[in-house]
Amino acid sequence: MAESFACSFHATELDARSGIGTVVEKLRVMGVPPTRADEVQIALAEAVNNVVEHAYSGTETGDVRIGCNLETDRLWICISDAGVALPDEKLPPGMPADVSVPQDSLPEGGFGWFLIRELTSDIHYQRSDGNNLLSLCFEINAAPGGQG
């Protein structure tokens, strides 16, 4: 039997941190295994931080809405916002950053989409009616990326 819940918060760093914590705690109470809940938290933090830092960059800050649907073997999380669309309205490729460079030349960012893709088994993005909709699927009781 599926269990669902939703929450929303203002797209600020502090509110995002609190909102992500609330979602992850609710997932733990619903029985998501601790290791998987930790991985969900990492992916959710990367995705929500992208909304805060990029979707609402240069615009009036709005809300982030998160909906969760926990089934027996998978968890779907939908993150929506009314910020700026992703470039070309497509997900970034999420290639791993080149870490074979000298330490002082390592990138400060560029790891987020790679991490999100590694931790999820499915991911979808669409732009609809001025809103970004990002859906992340996590296999429950399986290794990241759906390989159990």
PyMOL commands that set and color helices and strands:
alter all, ss='L'
color gray80, all
select helices_A, chain A and resi 13-29+34-55+87-89+103-105+112-119+144-146
alter helices_A, ss='H'
color red, helices_A
select strands_A, chain A and resi 3-10+63-70+74-81+122-128+131-139
alter strands_A, ss='S'
color yellow, strands_A
deselect
rebuild
show_as cartoon
